[in-house]
Amino acid sequence: MQTSTVFLTLLALCLVSFFVGRQRSRMVASAAGGMQVLHSLPKHYGYMTALWAGLPALLVLVTWVGVEGSVIRGIVVSEFPVEILRLSDSEIGLYYNQLVSFAISGGDASLLDPAQVAGAEQYSALVSQSGNLKLLLVSVVAILGGALTVIRITPVLRARNSVESIFTWILFACSSIAVLTTLGIVLSVLFEAVRFFQTIPVQDFLFGLQWSPQMAIRLDQVGASGSFGFVPLLVGTLLISAVAMVIAVPVGLMSAIYLSEYASRRFRAVTKPVLEILAGVPTVVYGFFAALTVAPFIRNFGESLGLTVASESALAAGLVMGIMIIPFVMSLSDDIINAVPDSMREASLGMGATMNETIRKVLLPAALPGIVGGILLAVSRAIGETMIVVMAAGLSAKLTINPLEAVTTITVQIVTLLVGDQEFDSPKTLAAFALGLVLFFVTLLLNVVALYVVRRYREQYE
């Protein structure tokens, strides 16, 4: 029995419980003298019945699904021959995965030994039995929870309070999941980064000026320097992001001002969706555009001026990234400017100020917190971009601020370090987690700076 089938069955039982609970409340009210004797509306009794039928059963379902795989694996593995059980854990795991694959999708039984074929049959039988028991147990718990709630329905039962309390805890659980997920991400990166720093000193990583993560396997191996200097990657990331922001912020902000204050409704209704289409274009398409069109144009134009321009440059990547980010800045800034009360515009114009003065001295200061938030989102998008940098800026970790040279970014190196089958037991692969941890703190610093700017100007204009 598939878990999806069990879940749909549970939803059906909850729906039935709702109608039964609502009808029960109406019957109780009729017997007691009318609907006015009920503490809550009939729908609240229905909601309460559905919640008490669904939530305990859902908890049982989640628990069952969580332990089902390990229990079945333990039973099947316990029946393996003695010579198989003497193998290592990884070899036993491979042996088990082969029989599971055969049990699920079938195949040529001659490729497996008799013990695996028998294990596959046992696995299929256990999965079938587990599905049936899962459906039975979830259904029983749901019916029992709904029935007990229906029995408790009386005119004085505070069903509305109970429903609101349950939903409060559900909302709290949802918010806790978001917080715990963030904490889990940080801790998972932190633990692996600590392992990296046990091999590579922190000062060498944070202040090193060379990045060459190829570790030597032998003492006489050539071309494996094992340098883990973070500075070239940080400079490359900031350089490309700065070029992108120079393009995206002015163009996006000016576009937002024009659309919100000068453009006609018809022009705005057509232009804004067209500009927002840029946000839906896959980044790999921007990468092709940067590599095949923008980069050759910049190189040829630079050579015509006597400049030396690399075939892959930070300028090409930054320009295309800026084009990609324009919709973010434009859309968010436009929404924030439109959210400024019309009374502020009318008061400024009524005092004799021009539209230009109203925008500069009234609208933009009032909308500054939202605009800063939009720009911060754009900066975060620029820092985290990978495909455009790979295709237009290259993989060379150079310490330079010349936008005409090839550079790389933190995210590109993280992807490069983790490409292919990797074992997280060497500084080369663990360096990706150290890069992720530092990138997290860089983004956190940007948020702190943005909050400072927002609070300073918000106090000035409130």
Legacy VTK file of the C-alpha trace (Angstrom):
# vtk DataFile Version 3.0
C-alpha trace
ASCII
DATASET POLYDATA
POINTS 462 float
0.000 0.000 0.000
1.524 3.276 -1.099
1.926 6.034 1.479
0.085 8.427 -0.845
-2.938 6.105 -0.809
-2.886 5.987 2.981
-2.643 9.793 3.126
-5.593 10.234 0.755
-7.583 7.783 2.866
-6.753 9.853 5.938
-7.940 13.021 4.200
-11.211 11.300 3.318
-11.691 10.219 6.932
-11.016 13.774 8.128
-13.612 15.112 5.680
-16.175 12.583 6.908
-15.300 13.459 10.519
-15.959 17.131 9.796
-19.473 16.494 8.500
-20.243 14.036 11.294
-19.056 16.459 13.977
-20.997 19.345 12.490
-24.170 17.272 12.206
-23.727 15.983 15.764
-23.503 19.554 17.094
-26.753 20.443 15.325
-28.501 17.415 16.789
-27.263 18.271 20.283
-28.413 21.869 19.841
-31.870 20.794 18.652
-32.266 18.517 21.647
-31.194 21.298 24.038
-33.500 23.985 22.703
-31.928 25.567 19.639
-28.642 26.676 18.042
-28.282 29.550 20.529
-27.340 27.135 23.307
-24.134 26.096 21.513
-20.949 27.739 22.691
-19.474 27.667 19.151
-20.736 27.472 15.615
-21.430 24.008 14.156
-18.460 24.336 11.802
-16.128 24.676 14.796
-17.339 21.336 16.142
-16.720 19.871 12.701
-13.220 21.330 12.567
-12.443 20.012 16.038
-13.618 16.519 15.120
-11.576 16.525 11.891
-8.452 17.756 13.692
-8.644 15.140 16.450
-9.232 12.479 13.799
-6.442 13.639 11.500
-3.578 14.871 13.673
-3.005 11.712 15.798
-3.363 9.540 12.692
-0.956 11.773 10.772
1.573 11.472 13.594
1.244 7.685 13.437
1.702 7.768 9.663
4.812 9.925 9.831
6.329 7.743 12.552
5.563 4.561 10.632
7.097 5.914 7.417
10.175 7.029 9.347
10.938 3.607 10.849
9.488 1.374 8.119
12.598 1.254 5.959
15.051 0.507 8.740
12.821 -2.200 10.249
12.361 -3.978 6.922
16.074 -3.720 6.221
16.908 -5.211 9.624
14.566 -8.152 9.095
15.842 -8.888 5.584
19.513 -8.506 6.496
19.119 -10.820 9.477
18.243 -13.626 7.043
21.408 -13.199 4.962
23.901 -16.086 4.872
26.711 -15.991 7.400
29.361 -15.284 4.764
27.458 -12.167 3.679
27.046 -10.897 7.239
30.817 -11.093 7.668
31.326 -8.455 4.975
31.772 -4.756 5.689
28.775 -2.473 6.182
29.234 -0.865 2.759
29.359 -4.266 1.034
26.266 -5.455 2.894
24.537 -2.233 1.905
25.394 -2.799 -1.765
24.187 -6.399 -1.531
20.904 -5.231 0.025
20.391 -2.428 -2.508
20.747 -4.902 -5.379
17.953 -7.098 -4.077
15.751 -4.058 -3.334
16.237 -2.803 -6.891
15.328 -6.233 -8.218
12.237 -6.390 -5.976
11.021 -2.963 -7.094
11.786 -2.911 -10.805
12.450 -6.558 -11.634
15.204 -7.707 -13.943
17.294 -10.740 -14.706
17.281 -13.031 -11.669
20.360 -14.834 -12.987
22.439 -11.783 -12.059
21.637 -12.361 -8.379
22.530 -15.235 -6.122
19.755 -17.383 -4.581
20.036 -15.570 -1.238
19.360 -12.223 -2.934
16.366 -13.607 -4.829
14.949 -14.980 -1.580
15.658 -11.659 0.129
13.866 -9.795 -2.680
10.790 -11.968 -2.229
10.880 -11.415 1.524
11.321 -7.671 0.985
8.277 -7.499 -1.317
6.176 -9.452 1.176
7.251 -7.228 4.072
6.526 -4.053 2.113
3.046 -5.339 1.248
2.334 -6.330 4.846
3.668 -3.014 6.121
1.432 -1.093 3.744
-1.666 -2.975 4.819
-0.859 -2.576 8.510
-0.115 1.094 7.975
-3.489 1.669 6.337
-5.286 -0.289 9.043
-3.555 1.452 11.939
-3.979 4.960 10.509
-7.651 4.302 9.770
-8.301 2.918 13.254
-6.594 5.855 14.953
-8.495 8.356 12.792
-11.865 6.701 13.368
-11.206 6.333 17.084
-10.118 9.959 17.456
-13.130 11.218 15.520
-15.549 8.992 17.446
-14.238 10.076 20.850
-14.552 13.711 19.824
-18.104 13.231 18.581
-19.058 11.660 21.903
-17.641 14.669 23.779
-19.738 17.211 21.834
-22.067 19.074 24.204
-23.529 22.577 24.126
-20.933 23.819 26.629
-17.924 22.337 24.807
-15.629 25.201 23.767
-14.954 23.916 20.260
-13.873 27.288 18.851
-11.276 27.766 21.582
-9.968 24.253 21.024
-9.676 24.753 17.256
-7.918 28.090 17.655
-5.521 26.594 20.175
-4.682 23.703 17.858
-4.084 26.034 14.916
-1.878 28.212 17.110
0.320 25.216 17.853
0.325 24.233 14.170
1.509 27.704 13.180
4.129 27.588 15.919
5.341 24.223 14.604
5.578 25.595 11.067
7.607 28.599 12.196
9.800 26.321 14.306
10.496 24.156 11.262
11.807 27.202 9.398
14.031 28.208 12.305
15.291 24.674 12.915
16.000 24.204 9.209
18.156 27.321 9.191
19.919 26.169 12.343
20.492 22.736 10.839
22.010 24.227 7.681
24.372 26.403 9.706
25.434 23.574 12.008
25.967 21.103 9.174
28.233 23.566 7.395
29.956 24.541 10.647
30.858 20.988 11.685
32.455 20.192 8.332
34.241 23.546 8.277
35.719 22.783 11.710
37.137 19.560 10.276
38.718 21.581 7.485
40.252 24.091 9.880
41.771 21.237 11.869
43.945 20.579 8.808
44.327 24.067 7.332
44.975 26.946 9.781
42.242 29.573 9.896
44.661 32.429 9.263
46.010 30.716 6.144
42.479 30.361 4.812
41.194 33.850 5.628
44.319 35.807 4.680
45.964 33.587 2.080
46.514 35.157 -1.330
46.637 31.972 -3.404
43.892 29.453 -4.126
44.992 26.058 -5.436
43.065 23.287 -3.630
44.840 20.391 -5.361
46.324 18.338 -2.533
49.398 16.212 -3.137
48.974 12.471 -2.732
52.735 11.794 -2.795
55.603 13.905 -1.527
57.144 14.086 -5.008
53.887 14.955 -6.806
54.056 18.050 -9.022
51.244 20.537 -9.575
49.432 20.047 -6.287
50.301 23.052 -4.152
47.413 22.758 -1.734
46.981 26.509 -1.217
43.679 27.496 0.346
43.813 31.287 0.393
40.305 32.717 0.487
41.123 36.305 -0.511
41.197 35.812 -4.348
37.745 34.223 -4.262
36.321 36.986 -2.084
37.772 39.699 -4.308
36.450 37.975 -7.429
32.991 37.635 -5.900
32.859 41.273 -4.825
34.235 42.461 -8.175
31.619 40.689 -10.268
28.854 41.640 -7.823
29.964 45.291 -7.903
29.849 45.362 -11.706
26.394 43.793 -11.615
25.132 46.306 -9.054
26.481 49.248 -11.051
24.231 48.083 -13.871
21.215 46.785 -11.966
20.667 49.416 -9.260
20.527 52.601 -11.370
18.607 51.017 -14.247
16.219 49.140 -11.979
15.564 52.107 -9.683
15.070 54.575 -12.534
12.751 52.121 -14.269
10.714 51.792 -11.087
10.458 55.564 -10.689
9.326 56.015 -14.282
6.756 53.223 -14.129
5.290 54.376 -10.815
5.274 58.151 -11.329
5.488 59.041 -15.031
4.213 56.146 -17.144
0.577 55.837 -18.156
-1.453 52.955 -16.830
-1.541 51.297 -20.243
2.217 51.566 -20.714
2.828 50.295 -17.182
0.473 47.340 -17.642
2.468 46.230 -20.689
6.024 47.163 -19.730
6.270 45.831 -16.171
5.309 42.224 -17.046
7.722 42.313 -19.999
10.579 43.421 -17.750
9.680 40.815 -15.144
10.014 38.102 -17.797
13.769 38.571 -17.465
13.532 37.179 -13.930
12.110 33.916 -15.280
14.862 33.269 -17.819
17.117 30.385 -16.675
20.562 31.515 -15.611
22.197 29.078 -18.016
20.606 31.051 -20.869
22.200 34.212 -19.498
25.446 32.252 -19.335
25.232 31.365 -23.022
24.453 34.978 -23.856
27.449 36.157 -21.832
29.855 33.591 -23.268
28.792 33.795 -26.920
27.794 37.437 -27.336
28.856 39.778 -24.555
32.350 38.393 -23.841
33.500 38.403 -27.521
32.070 41.902 -27.985
33.933 43.236 -24.933
37.154 41.537 -26.034
36.947 42.908 -29.582
35.976 46.376 -28.399
38.787 46.419 -25.843
41.348 45.302 -28.421
40.212 48.087 -30.764
41.102 50.520 -27.978
44.465 48.866 -27.375
43.426 47.131 -24.166
44.192 43.563 -23.200
40.915 41.817 -22.445
40.672 38.171 -21.433
38.307 35.918 -23.358
36.531 35.340 -20.038
36.309 38.476 -17.933
34.640 39.758 -14.802
33.166 42.613 -16.829
31.264 40.272 -19.151
29.901 38.222 -16.282
29.000 41.320 -14.264
27.201 43.015 -17.156
24.997 40.020 -17.898
24.405 39.401 -14.201
23.326 43.029 -13.843
20.818 42.564 -16.667
19.480 39.493 -14.909
19.075 41.356 -11.593
17.343 44.452 -13.027
13.825 42.936 -12.645
14.396 42.265 -8.938
15.384 45.843 -8.194
12.755 47.312 -10.507
9.802 45.232 -9.311
10.495 45.580 -5.587
11.286 49.298 -5.819
8.151 49.916 -7.876
5.971 48.165 -5.317
7.561 50.085 -2.436
7.223 53.464 -4.154
3.579 52.762 -4.947
3.028 51.848 -1.294
3.937 55.394 -0.198
0.664 57.128 0.782
-0.763 59.441 -1.888
-1.220 62.077 0.786
2.562 62.617 0.868
2.671 63.166 -2.899
-0.323 65.485 -2.818
1.056 67.467 0.113
4.392 67.976 -1.623
2.833 68.989 -4.925
0.373 71.204 -3.094
3.265 73.074 -1.482
4.563 73.939 -4.958
7.230 71.275 -5.330
7.870 69.859 -8.776
7.490 66.168 -9.537
11.276 65.824 -9.576
11.588 67.405 -6.140
8.721 65.303 -4.797
10.441 62.122 -5.929
13.868 63.098 -4.565
12.833 64.656 -1.266
9.600 62.842 -0.351
9.008 59.546 -2.134
12.527 58.103 -2.192
13.287 58.908 1.479
9.940 57.440 2.540
10.497 54.311 0.436
14.183 53.969 1.315
13.814 50.981 3.715
12.020 48.926 1.080
14.416 49.997 -1.659
17.396 48.992 0.491
15.741 45.625 1.069
15.295 45.144 -2.669
18.906 46.062 -3.358
20.029 43.686 -0.609
18.052 40.886 -2.251
19.712 41.734 -5.555
23.176 41.668 -3.953
22.449 38.282 -2.410
21.343 36.995 -5.808
24.539 38.314 -7.389
26.777 36.773 -4.729
25.062 33.396 -5.069
25.047 33.233 -8.876
27.088 30.415 -10.410
26.259 29.569 -14.031
26.962 32.999 -15.493
30.322 33.166 -13.719
31.325 29.679 -14.858
30.522 30.407 -18.495
31.656 34.032 -18.720
34.289 34.642 -16.017
36.032 31.266 -15.867
37.571 29.298 -13.032
40.832 31.174 -12.596
41.338 32.349 -8.996
43.276 35.558 -9.636
43.782 38.276 -7.063
42.920 41.321 -9.150
40.455 44.197 -9.265
40.780 44.583 -13.028
37.355 43.736 -14.501
38.979 42.895 -17.848
40.682 39.803 -16.428
39.275 36.374 -15.657
38.298 35.746 -12.046
36.150 33.285 -10.144
33.730 33.412 -7.231
33.080 31.521 -4.022
30.021 29.680 -5.308
31.804 28.530 -8.455
34.624 27.037 -6.416
32.145 25.283 -4.116
30.567 23.619 -7.146
33.989 22.771 -8.592
35.168 21.158 -5.374
32.069 18.976 -5.071
31.752 17.827 -8.690
31.667 14.054 -9.126
31.880 11.329 -6.509
33.592 12.798 -3.495
34.508 11.530 -0.066
34.458 14.195 2.621
37.724 13.200 4.212
40.221 15.509 2.509
40.884 19.254 2.773
39.970 19.666 -0.891
36.342 18.652 -0.403
36.017 20.045 3.115
37.153 23.432 1.768
33.730 23.768 0.137
32.108 23.872 3.582
34.612 26.456 4.803
33.772 28.605 1.776
30.063 28.189 2.483
30.535 29.206 6.117
32.450 32.361 5.229
29.907 33.192 2.532
27.188 32.872 5.157
28.925 35.409 7.387
29.495 37.769 4.446
25.778 37.682 3.680
25.005 38.170 7.374
27.253 41.242 7.415
25.366 42.672 4.427
22.102 42.202 6.313
23.481 43.970 9.379
24.641 46.928 7.290
21.287 47.111 5.516
19.401 47.069 8.829
21.584 49.883 10.117
20.851 52.010 7.060
17.132 51.258 7.225
16.845 52.147 10.924
18.835 55.337 10.568
16.731 56.777 7.754
13.459 55.381 9.047
13.896 57.278 12.313
14.595 60.422 10.340
11.350 60.335 8.371
8.890 58.891 10.871
LINES 1 463
462 0 1 2 3 4 5 6 7 8 9 10 11 12 13 14 15 16 17 18 19 20 21 22 23 24 25 26 27 28 29 30 31 32 33 34 35 36 37 38 39 40 41 42 43 44 45 46 47 48 49 50 51 52 53 54 55 56 57 58 59 60 61 62 63 64 65 66 67 68 69 70 71 72 73 74 75 76 77 78 79 80 81 82 83 84 85 86 87 88 89 90 91 92 93 94 95 96 97 98 99 100 101 102 103 104 105 106 107 108 109 110 111 112 113 114 115 116 117 118 119 120 121 122 123 124 125 126 127 128 129 130 131 132 133 134 135 136 137 138 139 140 141 142 143 144 145 146 147 148 149 150 151 152 153 154 155 156 157 158 159 160 161 162 163 164 165 166 167 168 169 170 171 172 173 174 175 176 177 178 179 180 181 182 183 184 185 186 187 188 189 190 191 192 193 194 195 196 197 198 199 200 201 202 203 204 205 206 207 208 209 210 211 212 213 214 215 216 217 218 219 220 221 222 223 224 225 226 227 228 229 230 231 232 233 234 235 236 237 238 239 240 241 242 243 244 245 246 247 248 249 250 251 252 253 254 255 256 257 258 259 260 261 262 263 264 265 266 267 268 269 270 271 272 273 274 275 276 277 278 279 280 281 282 283 284 285 286 287 288 289 290 291 292 293 294 295 296 297 298 299 300 301 302 303 304 305 306 307 308 309 310 311 312 313 314 315 316 317 318 319 320 321 322 323 324 325 326 327 328 329 330 331 332 333 334 335 336 337 338 339 340 341 342 343 344 345 346 347 348 349 350 351 352 353 354 355 356 357 358 359 360 361 362 363 364 365 366 367 368 369 370 371 372 373 374 375 376 377 378 379 380 381 382 383 384 385 386 387 388 389 390 391 392 393 394 395 396 397 398 399 400 401 402 403 404 405 406 407 408 409 410 411 412 413 414 415 416 417 418 419 420 421 422 423 424 425 426 427 428 429 430 431 432 433 434 435 436 437 438 439 440 441 442 443 444 445 446 447 448 449 450 451 452 453 454 455 456 457 458 459 460 461
